[in-house]
Structures are given as C-alpha cells and as structure tokens.
Amino acid sequence: MKITGKSVLLFDLDGTLTDPAEGITNSFINALKYFGIEIPSYETLCSFIGPPLITTFKTQFGFDDEKSLLGVKKYREYFGTVGLFENRVYDGIPELLQNLKKAGYRLLVATSKPEEYSIKICEKFGLSEYFEKICGSNMDETRARKAEVIAYALESAGVTEEEKSCVLMIGDRLHDIEGARENGIDSCGVLFGYGNREEHEKAGANFIAETVEDLSNLLI
C-alpha cells in the first residue's frame, strides 16, 4: 500500500533517523548518579527515549518542577558535550532521504530534542543537507511537547490549514502520532526505533512501517 497525496514529510530524530541509545542512557545515568538514585536497567533507560526530559523526570522519578529542571541540567552536562555524538544513523536512512528529495518531497525534522543539539547531530552525521529546516524544542524546555514542535515545523514550512492533508509525520513513539493528530495531519509509525505496533495502533497511526525499506516502499 502506497502513501499518496503527501508532499511534506516531518521526521522525528531519535529512534527514527538515528539510534541515540548510548548517549541518552549515559546522560540519564549522569543525572541519576547526582541524585543518588539507583540506576535502572538498560532496557528501562531506553524506554525514556522520546518524551521530553521534564516529563520523564516527573513521571518516572516523581520530581517536582524545580527538581526536574535540575535533572535536565545534570543530564545535559553530559549530553551537551559527549552524549549527543554517542549516536548512529540507522542503516538505509541517508539513501532514503536522498531518494525522497529526488522524488520531490519537502523534508523537515520535528523533534522534542533541543533544536541546538538537533542541528549539531544532523550536521555531524551528514543529514542536514536533506532538510529544509530542523525544528526542535527550546533549551529552556519550552516548545517541548511534540504537538508544539510539529506546529512550529508546519509554520516554518509555510503549511496552511488547507495544505495539511499533504503533510505526514514520521516517528517511532506515540508522542509523534498524538502530536500529529493534535495538528490535524496524518502519521506513520516506524517499528525500527523505540516504539511498538500496539503503541502506534492505540495512538491512531494512519500507517506503520516495520523497517526503513518498508518506509521507502510506502513513500516512493
């Protein structure tokens, strides 16, 4: 089944374009050690990939607003210098992006990761050239909800209400699917990141791709 009628593609970053597990888990470990909290399993740490940091510190560790902000600060002490480059591009992603550009799609990144870090990561791994704009959250944790980032990306792309039917959000977690729905656009969940089929189906994904190759077949 082909996805038709789309001309603007929004891509999540973590778990969709790149696998950030090493850098993110090490950054959480750095923060949790500061608070003297027992380090969860690697699998649990990986489950934190996707949501805004503030949300994770609140929901997973019961931090209040002030403590959550300190948690983000300690996380970024590691991530901002080392962790952001402890990362790898998923196999087949550069080729996919190149082929999508050739096919005439407009490509943007829409991630809850701070825009400053996201730009550095895309530049480091040779992905920047494919995207019109890399849209992320602010360093002060505003514009961190996925719906807010997607709205910002749509505005950056000059997409009008009438043109939203031409937009597709592609991501690996339920936040990507829910954020797309809040903005009135379709979504495609991918299973090669950190979400699963049940998560995407429950969130209401319009399409699901198991692999990078499947995603390519859906779009090209």
N, C-alpha and C positions, 0 to 999 in steps of 0.2 A: 504493500500500500504506500503510495507516494503522498507526501505532504505538498499540496498545491496552493497557489494563491499567496505565497509569502514572498516578501522582498527584503524585509529587515529581520535579522536574527540577533537576538541578545543571548550572549553566552555567560553563564556563571564561570568563575575561575577555579576555585578549589573543588576538586572532585569531578571537574568537567573538562577543563583544559589541562590542568596539571594535578599531580598527586603530591599534596603538601604534607603528608603524614609526618615525616621525620621532623620538619621544622615546627609544626604546630604542637606535636606531642612534647617535644623538648621545651618549647616555650611555656606550655602548661605546667610541666614539671618544675621549671624555674620559679614560676609564680607560687605553686602549691608548697614547695620547699620553704619559701619565705614565710608562709603562714603556718608551717609545721603540720600540714595536712598529709595524711598517708597517701602515697601516690597510687592512683587506681591502675588497673590493668591496662596494657597497651590497647586492647580492644575497646575499653571504656573511653580512654583518651581519644581514640579515633572517632568515637561517636560524637565528640564535641565539634568535629569539623563541619562547618556550615553555618550554624546560627551565630548571631552577633555575640561577641565576647561577654558583654554586660549580661546578656540573657543567660549565658552558660554559668557564669559565676553566681547569679541569683538562683537559678533553678536547680543547679546541680550541687551547690555548696551552701545555699541558704544565706549568701552575703546580702547585706543591705546596700543601698546606693553608694554610700561612701566607701565601703569595703570593696565593692565591685569595681569601682574606679581605680582603687589601689591595685586590685588584682590585674586589671588591664595594664596598668603601668608596669608591674613586675613582669607580666607576660611579654610586653614589648621591649623590655630591657634586653631580652634575649632575641626575640623575633626581629627587632629592628636592625640588628647588626649581623646576626648569623642565621637565624631561623628562616627568614624569607627566601634565602637561597638554598636551604636544605629542601629541595623540591625537584620534581622531574616532570617533563611534559609527557602525557600519555602517548603511547605509540600510535601513529597514524593521524594525530591531531594537526601537525603542520601541513600535511598533504591534504587533509580535509579542508582546512581553512583556505589553502591556495585554490583548491577546486571550487569552493563556494564563491570566492571572489571572481574567478573566471566565469562562473555561471551567472554573475551579475547581482548576487546578493550584497546588501549592505550589512556589515558586521560591527557589533559593539559588544564590549564586556559590561556586564551588570553584576557586581559582586558586593557583598556586605563587608569585605575586607577594605581597609582604608585605601582610598584612591592613590595616595602617595606610594604605598607599598605595592599596590597592584601594577602601577605603571613600571616600577623598578623590576618587578618579577617578569612582566611581559617583555620588557627590553632585554633583560638578562638572557631569557630563553628564546629570543628571536621571534616572538609572537606579535609585537607591536605593529609591524608593517601591515598586518591583515585587518586591523581595526580602525574605524573612523574615530572612535572615542573609547577610552577606558574609564568607566564610571564606577565609583565606589563610595564608601562612607567617608565621613569626615573624621579627622584624628580625635576630635572631642566626643566621638561616639554618637553624634547626631547623623541623621540620614543613614542609620544602620539597618533599619528594617528593610527586608527585601522589597516590599511594595514601594517604599520611598525611593530606593535605588532605581528600581525599574521606571518609576515615574520620571525621575531625573534623566535616565537614559533616553526615554521617549522624547522628553523635552529637548535634550541635546541633539537628537536626530531630527527634530522638527516634525515629529509624527503628530498629525491632528487626530481628533476623535474619529473622523470618518476613515482614517487610514489605519486604525488599529487592527482591523481584520487582516492586514498584510504583515503583522508582526508575530514572531514566535520566540518565546523564552525557552532556553535550553539549559537544564540544570539537573543536579543529582540528588537534591533534597526536597522535602515537602515545602520548605520555605520558598523555593523557586516557583513551585506550582501554585501555591497560595498567593504569592506576590503577583504572579501573572494574572490570576483570576481577579484580584482586587483592582487591577488596572484594565480589565476588560480585554485581555489578549490571550491567545492560545499558548499552550505549553507542551514541551516534550521532556519527559523524564529520562535520564540515562542511568543505566544499571552498572556501568563500569567505575562509578565513583563510590559514594558512601551511603547512598540510599538503597532501598529495595523496591521490588514491584508492588508489594502491598502498600507501602508508604505512598508511592506515586498514585496508585489507583484510588486510595482513600482520599488523597488530596485533590483528585479530579484532573489528573494529567490527560490531555487530549491525545497524546501519543507517547509511546515508550520505546526506547532503543536500547537493546542489550549491550551492543558493542559500538565502537567508533565506526566500524564498517556498516553496521545496521543504520546508524545515523546518516552516514553518507548515502546509503541506498534510499532512505526516506526523502532526502532533500535534493538529490541530483539525478 
